[in-house]
Amino acid sequence: MAALEARGLVLTLAQPQILVLEGYAGSIQTGQEVPYLVATDNGPEQEWKRAVLGLTVTSRVLPMDQVQLDLVVVQDSIGDLLPNGQLALNTHILQTRAVAGFGQTLVIGGALYQQQLDRLLVSPALSGHPLVGQWFKQHIQGTERLELLVFVTPRIVTP
């Protein structure tokens, strides 16, 4: 995994660890809140919506050193600017049940999406020059495919 990250092919978003009692749900989230204006009887009011990367897991110990995991992965991102001036939120949710042996790593995927790219790269020192500035600006458009993979390794912790 480290070799793929060094080559820029993989980006590790988080490495959360959750300690969960059998039969209970454990959850971890990281992200940000985005302001939204909502019309009310008193006029527009600001509300906040969350854009998070989150994992919720419920475990159940099975015979023969196995664990059943109910997993919910949420990956939100800030989307395009809408005509009303607000930001859209992109949400990807992966929900599954899996069985794994103690210490066995599960790889869960499926949140595959494409992201439109539209970037303007500028050389700040030279792009402002009136005669040659236009040659130091580069406009890039394209599409990038992204897939969120989640690695889960259940372990039994005894007091």
Solvent accessible surface area in square Angstrom, and as a share of the most:
residue,aa,sasa,rsa
1,M,113,0.51
2,A,80,0.62
3,A,71,0.55
4,L,74,0.37
5,E,68,0.30
6,A,90,0.70
7,R,172,0.63
8,G,63,0.60
9,L,111,0.55
10,V,48,0.28
11,L,139,0.69
12,T,50,0.29
13,L,95,0.47
14,A,47,0.37
15,Q,156,0.69
16,P,55,0.35
17,Q,170,0.75
18,I,52,0.26
19,L,149,0.74
20,V,33,0.19
21,L,136,0.67
22,E,95,0.42
23,G,53,0.51
24,Y,144,0.55
25,A,72,0.56
26,G,11,0.10
27,S,71,0.46
28,I,68,0.35
29,Q,94,0.42
30,T,83,0.48
31,G,60,0.57
32,Q,98,0.44
33,E,87,0.39
34,V,5,0.03
35,P,66,0.42
36,Y,25,0.10
37,L,106,0.53
38,V,51,0.30
39,A,96,0.75
40,T,57,0.33
41,D,155,0.81
42,N,138,0.71
43,G,24,0.23
44,P,105,0.66
45,E,81,0.36
46,Q,97,0.43
47,E,88,0.40
48,W,138,0.48
49,K,96,0.41
50,R,148,0.54
51,A,6,0.05
52,V,15,0.09
53,L,38,0.19
54,G,7,0.07
55,L,27,0.13
56,T,45,0.26
57,V,14,0.08
58,T,40,0.23
59,S,17,0.11
60,R,128,0.47
61,V,64,0.37
62,L,34,0.17
63,P,110,0.69
64,M,177,0.79
65,D,95,0.49
66,Q,70,0.31
67,V,5,0.03
68,Q,25,0.11
69,L,6,0.03
70,D,44,0.23
71,L,1,0.00
72,V,43,0.25
73,V,5,0.03
74,V,33,0.19
75,Q,20,0.09
76,D,23,0.12
77,S,35,0.22
78,I,67,0.34
79,G,18,0.17
80,D,113,0.59
81,L,122,0.61
82,L,70,0.35
83,P,145,0.91
84,N,107,0.55
85,G,51,0.49
86,Q,35,0.16
87,L,59,0.29
88,A,25,0.20
89,L,47,0.24
90,N,65,0.33
91,T,74,0.43
92,H,43,0.19
93,I,112,0.57
94,L,26,0.13
95,Q,141,0.63
96,T,50,0.29
97,R,156,0.57
98,A,23,0.18
99,V,73,0.42
100,A,1,0.00
101,G,15,0.15
102,F,72,0.30
103,G,36,0.34
104,Q,98,0.44
105,T,69,0.40
106,L,28,0.14
107,V,87,0.50
108,I,18,0.09
109,G,34,0.33
110,G,58,0.55
111,A,11,0.09
112,L,89,0.45
113,Y,50,0.19
114,Q,113,0.50
115,Q,81,0.36
116,Q,142,0.63
117,L,31,0.15
118,D,96,0.50
119,R,122,0.45
120,L,106,0.53
121,L,83,0.41
122,V,65,0.37
123,S,40,0.26
124,P,123,0.77
125,A,93,0.72
126,L,76,0.38
127,S,17,0.11
128,G,69,0.66
129,H,86,0.38
130,P,124,0.78
131,L,137,0.68
132,V,51,0.29
133,G,3,0.03
134,Q,125,0.56
135,W,175,0.61
136,F,81,0.34
137,K,103,0.44
138,Q,103,0.46
139,H,109,0.49
140,I,63,0.32
141,Q,129,0.58
142,G,32,0.30
143,T,72,0.42
144,E,65,0.29
145,R,154,0.56
146,L,55,0.27
147,E,95,0.43
148,L,25,0.13
149,L,84,0.42
150,V,21,0.12
151,F,98,0.41
152,V,20,0.11
153,T,48,0.28
154,P,15,0.09
155,R,167,0.61
156,I,79,0.40
157,V,104,0.60
158,T,106,0.61
159,P,180,1.14
